[in-house]
Amino acid sequence: MAPRPNTKKRAATPKQRSGKNMTGVWVLILALFMGELLFYTWCRVKCVEAGIAISAEHRKAEELNTLRNSLKIELARLKAPERISYIARNRLGLDMPEPSKTILVP
Protein backbone atom coordinates (compact mmCIF):
# COMPACT_ATOMS: atom_id res chain seq x y z
CA MET A 1 0.00 0.00 0.00
CA ALA A 2 1.01 3.45 -0.86
CA PRO A 3 1.16 6.08 1.76
CA ARG A 4 -1.96 8.17 1.94
CA PRO A 5 -1.69 11.75 0.83
CA ASN A 6 -2.27 14.38 3.41
CA THR A 7 -6.08 15.05 3.25
CA LYS A 8 -6.15 17.65 5.95
CA LYS A 9 -7.06 21.12 4.78
CA ARG A 10 -4.75 23.83 5.72
CA ALA A 11 -6.05 26.75 7.69
CA ALA A 12 -6.26 29.99 5.72
CA THR A 13 -3.42 32.31 6.37
CA PRO A 14 -4.18 35.80 7.71
CA LYS A 15 -3.21 37.25 4.34
CA GLN A 16 -5.86 35.13 2.55
CA ARG A 17 -8.50 36.03 5.12
CA SER A 18 -7.86 39.77 4.77
CA GLY A 19 -8.11 39.48 0.96
CA LYS A 20 -11.60 37.97 1.25
CA ASN A 21 -12.64 40.66 3.72
CA MET A 22 -11.30 43.42 1.48
CA THR A 23 -13.19 42.06 -1.51
CA GLY A 24 -16.43 42.23 0.47
CA VAL A 25 -15.67 45.78 1.58
CA TRP A 26 -14.92 46.86 -2.00
CA VAL A 27 -18.12 45.23 -3.27
CA LEU A 28 -20.08 47.06 -0.54
CA ILE A 29 -18.41 50.39 -1.39
CA LEU A 30 -19.09 49.86 -5.10
CA ALA A 31 -22.75 48.98 -4.39
CA LEU A 32 -23.16 52.13 -2.26
CA PHE A 33 -21.54 54.24 -4.96
CA MET A 34 -23.82 52.79 -7.65
CA GLY A 35 -26.87 53.36 -5.44
CA GLU A 36 -25.85 56.96 -4.84
CA LEU A 37 -25.28 57.45 -8.58
CA LEU A 38 -28.74 56.08 -9.40
CA PHE A 39 -30.35 58.29 -6.74
CA TYR A 40 -28.54 61.39 -8.06
CA THR A 41 -29.62 60.58 -11.62
CA TRP A 42 -33.24 60.10 -10.51
CA CYS A 43 -33.15 63.46 -8.68
CA ARG A 44 -31.75 65.26 -11.75
CA VAL A 45 -34.38 63.71 -14.03
CA LYS A 46 -37.16 64.82 -11.67
CA CYS A 47 -35.64 68.33 -11.51
CA VAL A 48 -35.53 68.59 -15.31
CA GLU A 49 -39.11 67.29 -15.60
CA ALA A 50 -40.25 69.89 -13.07
CA GLY A 51 -38.48 72.62 -15.05
CA ILE A 52 -40.16 71.52 -18.26
CA ALA A 53 -43.56 71.47 -16.55
CA ILE A 54 -42.98 74.96 -15.13
CA SER A 55 -42.01 76.27 -18.58
CA ALA A 56 -45.14 74.76 -20.11
CA GLU A 57 -47.33 76.36 -17.44
CA HIS A 58 -45.66 79.75 -17.96
CA ARG A 59 -46.31 79.49 -21.69
CA LYS A 60 -49.93 78.52 -21.03
CA ALA A 61 -50.37 81.44 -18.59
CA GLU A 62 -48.95 83.82 -21.19
CA GLU A 63 -51.39 82.54 -23.82
CA LEU A 64 -54.30 82.91 -21.38
CA ASN A 65 -53.27 86.49 -20.55
CA THR A 66 -53.15 87.32 -24.24
CA LEU A 67 -56.61 85.79 -24.72
CA ARG A 68 -57.97 87.69 -21.71
CA ASN A 69 -56.65 90.98 -23.07
CA SER A 70 -58.18 90.38 -26.50
CA LEU A 71 -61.51 89.46 -24.86
CA LYS A 72 -61.43 92.68 -22.82
CA ILE A 73 -60.90 94.66 -26.01
CA GLU A 74 -63.73 92.83 -27.74
CA LEU A 75 -66.06 93.40 -24.77
CA ALA A 76 -65.26 97.12 -24.77
CA ARG A 77 -66.00 97.24 -28.50
CA LEU A 78 -69.32 95.42 -28.04
CA LYS A 79 -70.35 97.71 -25.15
CA ALA A 80 -69.59 100.90 -27.08
CA PRO A 81 -72.64 103.25 -26.99
CA GLU A 82 -72.23 104.14 -30.69
CA ARG A 83 -72.53 100.49 -31.66
CA ILE A 84 -75.58 99.94 -29.44
CA SER A 85 -77.38 102.98 -30.84
CA TYR A 86 -76.52 101.91 -34.41
CA ILE A 87 -78.00 98.43 -33.82
CA ALA A 88 -81.08 99.93 -32.15
CA ARG A 89 -81.76 102.30 -35.08
CA ASN A 90 -80.89 100.08 -38.04
CA ARG A 91 -81.65 96.52 -36.95
CA LEU A 92 -84.44 97.04 -34.42
CA GLY A 93 -86.03 100.14 -35.91
CA LEU A 94 -85.97 102.09 -32.66
CA ASP A 95 -85.83 105.89 -32.53
CA MET A 96 -85.42 108.42 -29.78
CA PRO A 97 -88.85 109.42 -28.48
CA GLU A 98 -90.13 112.91 -29.08
CA PRO A 99 -90.46 115.09 -26.00
CA SER A 100 -94.26 115.13 -26.34
CA LYS A 101 -94.35 111.30 -26.07
CA THR A 102 -92.32 111.21 -22.88
CA ILE A 103 -94.21 110.69 -19.62
CA LEU A 104 -92.55 111.55 -16.34
CA VAL A 105 -93.31 109.19 -13.50
CA PRO A 106 -93.35 110.79 -10.03
N, CA, C and O atoms as CSV, one atom per row, in Angstrom:
chain,resi,resn,atom,element,x,y,z
A,1,MET,N,N,0.805,-1.173,0.000
A,1,MET,CA,C,0.000,0.000,0.000
A,1,MET,C,C,0.856,1.248,0.000
A,1,MET,O,O,1.915,1.353,0.619
A,2,ALA,N,N,0.296,2.193,-0.758
A,2,ALA,CA,C,1.014,3.446,-0.864
A,2,ALA,C,C,0.626,4.348,0.279
A,2,ALA,O,O,-0.489,4.262,0.795
A,3,PRO,N,N,1.500,5.178,0.662
A,3,PRO,CA,C,1.158,6.084,1.757
A,3,PRO,C,C,0.049,7.048,1.326
A,3,PRO,O,O,0.026,7.546,0.201
A,4,ARG,N,N,-0.831,7.278,2.229
A,4,ARG,CA,C,-1.962,8.173,1.944
A,4,ARG,C,C,-1.493,9.617,1.876
A,4,ARG,O,O,-0.671,10.072,2.671
A,5,PRO,N,N,-2.063,10.340,0.868
A,5,PRO,CA,C,-1.694,11.749,0.835
A,5,PRO,C,C,-2.339,12.501,1.993
A,5,PRO,O,O,-3.337,12.065,2.567
A,6,ASN,N,N,-1.775,13.574,2.298
A,6,ASN,CA,C,-2.270,14.377,3.415
A,6,ASN,C,C,-3.608,15.002,2.998
A,6,ASN,O,O,-3.623,15.866,2.121
A,7,THR,N,N,-4.741,14.586,3.605
A,7,THR,CA,C,-6.078,15.054,3.251
A,7,THR,C,C,-6.547,16.196,4.144
A,7,THR,O,O,-7.635,16.739,3.949
A,8,LYS,N,N,-5.757,16.544,5.083
A,8,LYS,CA,C,-6.148,17.648,5.954
A,8,LYS,C,C,-6.062,18.959,5.184
A,8,LYS,O,O,-5.117,19.198,4.433
A,9,LYS,N,N,-7.078,19.806,5.389
A,9,LYS,CA,C,-7.058,21.120,4.778
A,9,LYS,C,C,-6.241,22.046,5.638
A,9,LYS,O,O,-6.267,21.991,6.868
A,10,ARG,N,N,-5.540,22.869,4.974
A,10,ARG,CA,C,-4.747,23.827,5.718
A,10,ARG,C,C,-5.626,25.001,6.137
A,10,ARG,O,O,-6.563,25.365,5.425
A,11,ALA,N,N,-5.341,25.559,7.227
A,11,ALA,CA,C,-6.047,26.752,7.690
A,11,ALA,C,C,-5.601,27.925,6.829
A,11,ALA,O,O,-4.438,28.030,6.440
A,12,ALA,N,N,-6.580,28.824,6.537
A,12,ALA,CA,C,-6.264,29.988,5.716
A,12,ALA,C,C,-5.314,30.900,6.466
A,12,ALA,O,O,-5.450,31.121,7.669
A,13,THR,N,N,-4.385,31.403,5.753
A,13,THR,CA,C,-3.420,32.308,6.373
A,13,THR,C,C,-4.087,33.659,6.585
A,13,THR,O,O,-5.082,33.953,5.922
A,14,PRO,N,N,-3.583,34.476,7.471
A,14,PRO,CA,C,-4.177,35.799,7.710
A,14,PRO,C,C,-4.206,36.641,6.448
A,14,PRO,O,O,-5.117,37.451,6.275
A,15,LYS,N,N,-3.238,36.472,5.567
A,15,LYS,CA,C,-3.205,37.247,4.338
A,15,LYS,C,C,-4.400,36.874,3.447
A,15,LYS,O,O,-5.018,37.750,2.843
A,16,GLN,N,N,-4.724,35.580,3.366
A,16,GLN,CA,C,-5.857,35.128,2.549
A,16,GLN,C,C,-7.172,35.622,3.145
A,16,GLN,O,O,-8.073,36.041,2.419
A,17,ARG,N,N,-7.275,35.569,4.471
A,17,ARG,CA,C,-8.500,36.033,5.116
A,17,ARG,C,C,-8.722,37.522,4.869
A,17,ARG,O,O,-9.850,37.932,4.597
A,18,SER,N,N,-7.694,38.325,4.956
A,18,SER,CA,C,-7.857,39.765,4.766
A,18,SER,C,C,-8.213,40.074,3.315
A,18,SER,O,O,-8.922,41.049,3.064
A,19,GLY,N,N,-7.751,39.287,2.362
A,19,GLY,CA,C,-8.115,39.477,0.959
A,19,GLY,C,C,-9.601,39.247,0.740
A,19,GLY,O,O,-10.236,39.987,-0.011
A,20,LYS,N,N,-10.162,38.242,1.378
A,20,LYS,CA,C,-11.604,37.966,1.255
A,20,LYS,C,C,-12.413,39.096,1.896
A,20,LYS,O,O,-13.430,39.528,1.354
A,21,ASN,N,N,-11.953,39.562,3.044
A,21,ASN,CA,C,-12.645,40.655,3.718
A,21,ASN,C,C,-12.591,41.935,2.891
A,21,ASN,O,O,-13.581,42.663,2.809
A,22,MET,N,N,-11.446,42.210,2.280
A,22,MET,CA,C,-11.300,43.418,1.482
A,22,MET,C,C,-12.177,43.355,0.230
A,22,MET,O,O,-12.712,44.375,-0.205
A,23,THR,N,N,-12.322,42.189,-0.336
A,23,THR,CA,C,-13.189,42.056,-1.508
A,23,THR,C,C,-14.626,42.398,-1.130
A,23,THR,O,O,-15.314,43.092,-1.879
A,24,GLY,N,N,-15.077,41.926,0.007
A,24,GLY,CA,C,-16.427,42.229,0.475
A,24,GLY,C,C,-16.606,43.719,0.732
A,24,GLY,O,O,-17.652,44.283,0.411
A,25,VAL,N,N,-15.611,44.347,1.299
A,25,VAL,CA,C,-15.671,45.780,1.575
A,25,VAL,C,C,-15.749,46.559,0.263
A,25,VAL,O,O,-16.538,47.494,0.128
A,26,TRP,N,N,-14.910,46.155,-0.710
A,26,TRP,CA,C,-14.920,46.856,-1.998
A,26,TRP,C,C,-16.242,46.658,-2.729
A,26,TRP,O,O,-16.741,47.584,-3.367
A,27,VAL,N,N,-16.809,45.467,-2.642
A,27,VAL,CA,C,-18.124,45.229,-3.265
A,27,VAL,C,C,-19.178,46.096,-2.592
A,27,VAL,O,O,-20.039,46.653,-3.274
A,28,LEU,N,N,-19.131,46.222,-1.283
A,28,LEU,CA,C,-20.076,47.059,-0.545
A,28,LEU,C,C,-19.909,48.532,-0.925
A,28,LEU,O,O,-20.896,49.234,-1.146
A,29,ILE,N,N,-18.662,48.996,-1.001
A,29,ILE,CA,C,-18.413,50.392,-1.386
A,29,ILE,C,C,-18.912,50.644,-2.802
A,29,ILE,O,O,-19.534,51.673,-3.068
A,30,LEU,N,N,-18.644,49.713,-3.711
A,30,LEU,CA,C,-19.090,49.862,-5.095
A,30,LEU,C,C,-20.618,49.874,-5.177
A,30,LEU,O,O,-21.191,50.649,-5.942
A,31,ALA,N,N,-21.280,49.016,-4.390
A,31,ALA,CA,C,-22.751,48.983,-4.389
A,31,ALA,C,C,-23.311,50.305,-3.849
A,31,ALA,O,O,-24.287,50.828,-4.387
A,32,LEU,N,N,-22.706,50.839,-2.802
A,32,LEU,CA,C,-23.156,52.126,-2.262
A,32,LEU,C,C,-22.953,53.245,-3.280
A,32,LEU,O,O,-23.817,54.105,-3.450
A,33,PHE,N,N,-21.808,53.228,-3.951
A,33,PHE,CA,C,-21.536,54.245,-4.962
A,33,PHE,C,C,-22.541,54.159,-6.108
A,33,PHE,O,O,-23.036,55.185,-6.574
A,34,MET,N,N,-22.843,52.962,-6.562
A,34,MET,CA,C,-23.817,52.790,-7.652
A,34,MET,C,C,-25.214,53.232,-7.204
A,34,MET,O,O,-25.945,53.856,-7.972
A,35,GLY,N,N,-25.579,52.908,-5.966
A,35,GLY,CA,C,-26.869,53.356,-5.440
A,35,GLY,C,C,-26.954,54.867,-5.365
A,35,GLY,O,O,-27.980,55.454,-5.708
A,36,GLU,N,N,-25.886,55.496,-4.921
A,36,GLU,CA,C,-25.847,56.955,-4.845
A,36,GLU,C,C,-25.937,57.568,-6.242
A,36,GLU,O,O,-26.623,58.570,-6.441
A,37,LEU,N,N,-25.249,56.970,-7.198
A,37,LEU,CA,C,-25.281,57.451,-8.577
A,37,LEU,C,C,-26.691,57.343,-9.161
A,37,LEU,O,O,-27.155,58.265,-9.831
A,38,LEU,N,N,-27.362,56.238,-8.915
A,38,LEU,CA,C,-28.739,56.080,-9.396
A,38,LEU,C,C,-29.676,57.093,-8.737
A,38,LEU,O,O,-30.541,57.662,-9.403
A,39,PHE,N,N,-29.508,57.317,-7.444
A,39,PHE,CA,C,-30.351,58.287,-6.737
A,39,PHE,C,C,-30.122,59.699,-7.274
A,39,PHE,O,O,-31.082,60.442,-7.475
A,40,TYR,N,N,-28.863,60.080,-7.510
A,40,TYR,CA,C,-28.538,61.395,-8.061
A,40,TYR,C,C,-29.155,61.563,-9.447
A,40,TYR,O,O,-29.721,62.610,-9.758
A,41,THR,N,N,-29.042,60.523,-10.277
A,41,THR,CA,C,-29.615,60.582,-11.622
A,41,THR,C,C,-31.129,60.739,-11.551
A,41,THR,O,O,-31.699,61.528,-12.305
A,42,TRP,N,N,-31.785,60.009,-10.668
A,42,TRP,CA,C,-33.241,60.104,-10.506
A,42,TRP,C,C,-33.629,61.522,-10.080
A,42,TRP,O,O,-34.597,62.087,-10.589
A,43,CYS,N,N,-32.861,62.094,-9.138
A,43,CYS,CA,C,-33.151,63.463,-8.683
A,43,CYS,C,C,-33.003,64.461,-9.824
A,43,CYS,O,O,-33.841,65.349,-9.973
A,44,ARG,N,N,-31.963,64.334,-10.626
A,44,ARG,CA,C,-31.750,65.255,-11.746
A,44,ARG,C,C,-32.864,65.136,-12.775
A,44,ARG,O,O,-33.333,66.144,-13.304
A,45,VAL,N,N,-33.291,63.907,-13.062
A,45,VAL,CA,C,-34.378,63.711,-14.026
A,45,VAL,C,C,-35.653,64.374,-13.512
A,45,VAL,O,O,-36.350,65.043,-14.274
A,46,LYS,N,N,-35.961,64.198,-12.244
A,46,LYS,CA,C,-37.156,64.820,-11.668
A,46,LYS,C,C,-37.045,66.344,-11.706
A,46,LYS,O,O,-38.040,67.027,-11.949
A,47,CYS,N,N,-35.863,66.878,-11.472
A,47,CYS,CA,C,-35.642,68.327,-11.512
A,47,CYS,C,C,-35.868,68.857,-12.924
A,47,CYS,O,O,-36.509,69.892,-13.102
A,48,VAL,N,N,-35.351,68.162,-13.920
A,48,VAL,CA,C,-35.531,68.590,-15.310
A,48,VAL,C,C,-37.000,68.498,-15.703
A,48,VAL,O,O,-37.521,69.396,-16.365
A,49,GLU,N,N,-37.674,67.420,-15.302
A,49,GLU,CA,C,-39.106,67.286,-15.597
A,49,GLU,C,C,-39.902,68.425,-14.969
A,49,GLU,O,O,-40.814,68.968,-15.594
A,50,ALA,N,N,-39.559,68.787,-13.733
A,50,ALA,CA,C,-40.255,69.890,-13.074
A,50,ALA,C,C,-40.005,71.201,-13.812
A,50,ALA,O,O,-40.921,72.011,-13.958
A,51,GLY,N,N,-38.783,71.416,-14.276
A,51,GLY,CA,C,-38.478,72.621,-15.047
A,51,GLY,C,C,-39.255,72.688,-16.342
A,51,GLY,O,O,-39.731,73.755,-16.729
A,52,ILE,N,N,-39.389,71.561,-17.016
A,52,ILE,CA,C,-40.160,71.516,-18.264
A,52,ILE,C,C,-41.628,71.803,-17.980
A,52,ILE,O,O,-42.273,72.542,-18.723
A,53,ALA,N,N,-42.158,71.221,-16.905
A,53,ALA,CA,C,-43.562,71.467,-16.548
A,53,ALA,C,C,-43.793,72.938,-16.197
A,53,ALA,O,O,-44.816,73.513,-16.569
A,54,ILE,N,N,-42.851,73.539,-15.488
A,54,ILE,CA,C,-42.978,74.960,-15.132
A,54,ILE,C,C,-42.957,75.822,-16.386
A,54,ILE,O,O,-43.737,76.767,-16.502
A,55,SER,N,N,-42.075,75.505,-17.321
A,55,SER,CA,C,-42.010,76.267,-18.579
A,55,SER,C,C,-43.315,76.150,-19.357
A,55,SER,O,O,-43.802,77.135,-19.912
A,56,ALA,N,N,-43.878,74.949,-19.397
A,56,ALA,CA,C,-45.142,74.759,-20.105
A,56,ALA,C,C,-46.258,75.564,-19.457
A,56,ALA,O,O,-47.084,76.151,-20.156
A,57,GLU,N,N,-46.292,75.597,-18.138
A,57,GLU,CA,C,-47.326,76.359,-17.437
A,57,GLU,C,C,-47.146,77.862,-17.643
A,57,GLU,O,O,-48.131,78.589,-17.767
A,58,HIS,N,N,-45.904,78.332,-17.679
A,58,HIS,CA,C,-45.657,79.749,-17.960
A,58,HIS,C,C,-46.152,80.114,-19.357
A,58,HIS,O,O,-46.773,81.159,-19.554
A,59,ARG,N,N,-45.870,79.247,-20.317
A,59,ARG,CA,C,-46.308,79.494,-21.688
A,59,ARG,C,C,-47.838,79.517,-21.754
A,59,ARG,O,O,-48.429,80.361,-22.428
A,60,LYS,N,N,-48.465,78.578,-21.045
A,60,LYS,CA,C,-49.935,78.521,-21.028
A,60,LYS,C,C,-50.513,79.769,-20.369
A,60,LYS,O,O,-51.509,80.314,-20.845
A,61,ALA,N,N,-49.901,80.225,-19.279
A,61,ALA,CA,C,-50.374,81.440,-18.595
A,61,ALA,C,C,-50.232,82.652,-19.501
A,61,ALA,O,O,-51.098,83.528,-19.512
A,62,GLU,N,N,-49.143,82.706,-20.262
A,62,GLU,CA,C,-48.945,83.816,-21.186
A,62,GLU,C,C,-50.024,83.820,-22.273
A,62,GLU,O,O,-50.560,84.872,-22.624
A,63,GLU,N,N,-50.334,82.642,-22.797
A,63,GLU,CA,C,-51.388,82.539,-23.817
A,63,GLU,C,C,-52.742,82.959,-23.246
A,63,GLU,O,O,-53.516,83.645,-23.913
A,64,LEU,N,N,-53.024,82.544,-22.011
A,64,LEU,CA,C,-54.298,82.907,-21.383
A,64,LEU,C,C,-54.382,84.414,-21.125
A,64,LEU,O,O,-55.449,85.007,-21.277
A,65,ASN,N,N,-53.273,85.030,-20.741
A,65,ASN,CA,C,-53.269,86.487,-20.546
A,65,ASN,C,C,-53.523,87.210,-21.856
A,65,ASN,O,O,-54.253,88.200,-21.891
A,66,THR,N,N,-52.924,86.720,-22.934
A,66,THR,CA,C,-53.153,87.321,-24.244
A,66,THR,C,C,-54.621,87.185,-24.643
A,66,THR,O,O,-55.222,88.131,-25.152
A,67,LEU,N,N,-55.191,86.010,-24.410
A,67,LEU,CA,C,-56.605,85.795,-24.722
A,67,LEU,C,C,-57.494,86.695,-23.879
A,67,LEU,O,O,-58.457,87.267,-24.390
A,68,ARG,N,N,-57.181,86.828,-22.585
A,68,ARG,CA,C,-57.975,87.694,-21.710
A,68,ARG,C,C,-57.940,89.143,-22.191
A,68,ARG,O,O,-58.966,89.823,-22.202
A,69,ASN,N,N,-56.767,89.605,-22.585
A,69,ASN,CA,C,-56.650,90.982,-23.069
A,69,ASN,C,C,-57.455,91.187,-24.349
A,69,ASN,O,O,-58.119,92.211,-24.505
A,70,SER,N,N,-57.402,90.230,-25.255
A,70,SER,CA,C,-58.178,90.377,-26.496
A,70,SER,C,C,-59.683,90.318,-26.206
A,70,SER,O,O,-60.464,91.002,-26.867
A,71,LEU,N,N,-60.093,89.507,-25.225
A,71,LEU,CA,C,-61.514,89.456,-24.857
A,71,LEU,C,C,-61.959,90.751,-24.198
A,71,LEU,O,O,-63.094,91.184,-24.399
A,72,LYS,N,N,-61.087,91.382,-23.411
A,72,LYS,CA,C,-61.425,92.681,-22.816
A,72,LYS,C,C,-61.631,93.730,-23.901
A,72,LYS,O,O,-62.554,94.541,-23.830
A,73,ILE,N,N,-60.764,93.704,-24.899
A,73,ILE,CA,C,-60.896,94.665,-26.006
A,73,ILE,C,C,-62.195,94.413,-26.765
A,73,ILE,O,O,-62.907,95.353,-27.119
A,74,GLU,N,N,-62.497,93.153,-27.009
A,74,GLU,CA,C,-63.733,92.827,-27.736
A,74,GLU,C,C,-64.967,93.228,-26.919
A,74,GLU,O,O,-65.936,93.735,-27.484
A,75,LEU,N,N,-64.945,93.011,-25.615
A,75,LEU,CA,C,-66.059,93.404,-24.766
A,75,LEU,C,C,-66.252,94.917,-24.790
A,75,LEU,O,O,-67.381,95.401,-24.877
A,76,ALA,N,N,-65.166,95.653,-24.715
A,76,ALA,CA,C,-65.261,97.115,-24.768
A,76,ALA,C,C,-65.851,97.560,-26.110
A,76,ALA,O,O,-66.652,98.493,-26.160
A,77,ARG,N,N,-65.455,96.893,-27.189
A,77,ARG,CA,C,-66.002,97.241,-28.504
A,77,ARG,C,C,-67.496,96.927,-28.570
A,77,ARG,O,O,-68.270,97.702,-29.132
A,78,LEU,N,N,-67.900,95.795,-27.998
A,78,LEU,CA,C,-69.319,95.420,-28.039
A,78,LEU,C,C,-70.177,96.316,-27.144
A,78,LEU,O,O,-71.357,96.520,-27.428
A,79,LYS,N,N,-69.599,96.852,-26.070
A,79,LYS,CA,C,-70.347,97.712,-25.149
A,79,LYS,C,C,-70.363,99.176,-25.590
A,79,LYS,O,O,-70.998,100.003,-24.936
A,80,ALA,N,N,-69.700,99.502,-26.653
A,80,ALA,CA,C,-69.594,100.899,-27.083
A,80,ALA,C,C,-70.991,101.471,-27.357
A,80,ALA,O,O,-71.777,100.843,-28.066
A,81,PRO,N,N,-71.315,102.660,-26.804
A,81,PRO,CA,C,-72.639,103.254,-26.988
A,81,PRO,C,C,-72.964,103.521,-28.461
A,81,PRO,O,O,-74.121,103.394,-28.862
A,82,GLU,N,N,-71.982,103.884,-29.262
A,82,GLU,CA,C,-72.235,104.142,-30.685
A,82,GLU,C,C,-72.731,102.873,-31.379
A,82,GLU,O,O,-73.648,102.921,-32.198
A,83,ARG,N,N,-72.129,101.764,-31.048
A,83,ARG,CA,C,-72.529,100.494,-31.660
A,83,ARG,C,C,-73.939,100.111,-31.231
A,83,ARG,O,O,-74.741,99.666,-32.052
A,84,ILE,N,N,-74.245,100.283,-29.948
A,84,ILE,CA,C,-75.577,99.937,-29.443
A,84,ILE,C,C,-76.639,100.805,-30.104
A,84,ILE,O,O,-77.685,100.302,-30.515
A,85,SER,N,N,-76.379,102.099,-30.209
A,85,SER,CA,C,-77.376,102.977,-30.842
A,85,SER,C,C,-77.523,102.655,-32.333
A,85,SER,O,O,-78.626,102.742,-32.872
A,86,TYR,N,N,-76.444,102.291,-32.996
A,86,TYR,CA,C,-76.522,101.914,-34.414
A,86,TYR,C,C,-77.393,100.668,-34.589
A,86,TYR,O,O,-78.237,100.621,-35.484
A,87,ILE,N,N,-77.190,99.661,-33.738
A,87,ILE,CA,C,-77.999,98.432,-33.818
A,87,ILE,C,C,-79.456,98.741,-33.510
A,87,ILE,O,O,-80.352,98.216,-34.171
A,88,ALA,N,N,-79.705,99.586,-32.514
A,88,ALA,CA,C,-81.079,99.928,-32.152
A,88,ALA,C,C,-81.791,100.639,-33.300
A,88,ALA,O,O,-82.955,100.342,-33.567
A,89,ARG,N,N,-81.133,101.559,-33.979
A,89,ARG,CA,C,-81.763,102.303,-35.079
A,89,ARG,C,C,-81.930,101.431,-36.328
A,89,ARG,O,O,-83.019,101.370,-36.900
A,90,ASN,N,N,-80.863,100.761,-36.748
A,90,ASN,CA,C,-80.889,100.079,-38.042
A,90,ASN,C,C,-81.483,98.675,-37.997
A,90,ASN,O,O,-82.242,98.305,-38.893
A,91,ARG,N,N,-81.163,97.900,-36.995
A,91,ARG,CA,C,-81.652,96.518,-36.945
A,91,ARG,C,C,-83.014,96.405,-36.262
A,91,ARG,O,O,-83.874,95.644,-36.703
A,92,LEU,N,N,-83.201,97.160,-35.195
A,92,LEU,CA,C,-84.437,97.035,-34.421
A,92,LEU,C,C,-85.475,98.099,-34.765
A,92,LEU,O,O,-86.629,97.995,-34.349
A,93,GLY,N,N,-85.083,99.100,-35.504
A,93,GLY,CA,C,-86.026,100.144,-35.906
A,93,GLY,C,C,-86.455,101.044,-34.772
A,93,GLY,O,O,-87.562,101.582,-34.807
A,94,LEU,N,N,-85.639,101.222,-33.795
A,94,LEU,CA,C,-85.969,102.092,-32.662
A,94,LEU,C,C,-85.480,103.509,-32.928
A,94,LEU,O,O,-84.453,103.711,-33.576
A,95,ASP,N,N,-86.225,104.488,-32.423
A,95,ASP,CA,C,-85.826,105.889,-32.533
A,95,ASP,C,C,-85.910,106.525,-31.158
A,95,ASP,O,O,-86.517,105.975,-30.240
A,96,MET,N,N,-85.305,107.665,-31.032
A,96,MET,CA,C,-85.421,108.420,-29.785
A,96,MET,C,C,-86.839,108.991,-29.725
A,96,MET,O,O,-87.337,109.514,-30.722
A,97,PRO,N,N,-87.482,108.896,-28.579
A,97,PRO,CA,C,-88.847,109.417,-28.477
A,97,PRO,C,C,-88.873,110.948,-28.529
A,97,PRO,O,O,-87.941,111.627,-28.099
A,98,GLU,N,N,-89.949,111.445,-29.060
A,98,GLU,CA,C,-90.134,112.914,-29.082
A,98,GLU,C,C,-90.491,113.375,-27.673
A,98,GLU,O,O,-91.057,112.605,-26.896
A,99,PRO,N,N,-90.175,114.597,-27.341
A,99,PRO,CA,C,-90.460,115.091,-25.997
A,99,PRO,C,C,-91.951,115.034,-25.655
A,99,PRO,O,O,-92.301,114.882,-24.485
A,100,SER,N,N,-92.822,115.150,-26.637
A,100,SER,CA,C,-94.263,115.125,-26.337
A,100,SER,C,C,-94.717,113.712,-25.974
A,100,SER,O,O,-95.752,113.551,-25.328
A,101,LYS,N,N,-93.971,112.694,-26.373
A,101,LYS,CA,C,-94.353,111.301,-26.072
A,101,LYS,C,C,-93.731,110.799,-24.784
A,101,LYS,O,O,-93.941,109.645,-24.412
A,102,THR,N,N,-92.993,111.612,-24.116
A,102,THR,CA,C,-92.323,111.206,-22.877
A,102,THR,C,C,-93.241,111.504,-21.700
A,102,THR,O,O,-93.804,112.594,-21.598
A,103,ILE,N,N,-93.386,110.525,-20.817
A,103,ILE,CA,C,-94.212,110.694,-19.617
A,103,ILE,C,C,-93.283,110.581,-18.410
A,103,ILE,O,O,-92.527,109.618,-18.281
A,104,LEU,N,N,-93.350,111.554,-17.552
A,104,LEU,CA,C,-92.547,111.553,-16.338
A,104,LEU,C,C,-93.315,110.840,-15.249
A,104,LEU,O,O,-94.489,111.127,-15.018
A,105,VAL,N,N,-92.677,109.940,-14.598
A,105,VAL,CA,C,-93.308,109.193,-13.504
A,105,VAL,C,C,-92.806,109.790,-12.189
A,105,VAL,O,O,-91.602,109.924,-11.968
A,106,PRO,N,N,-93.786,110.156,-11.295
A,106,PRO,CA,C,-93.353,110.787,-10.032
A,106,PRO,C,C,-92.725,109.804,-9.091
A,106,PRO,O,O,-92.312,110.178,-7.993
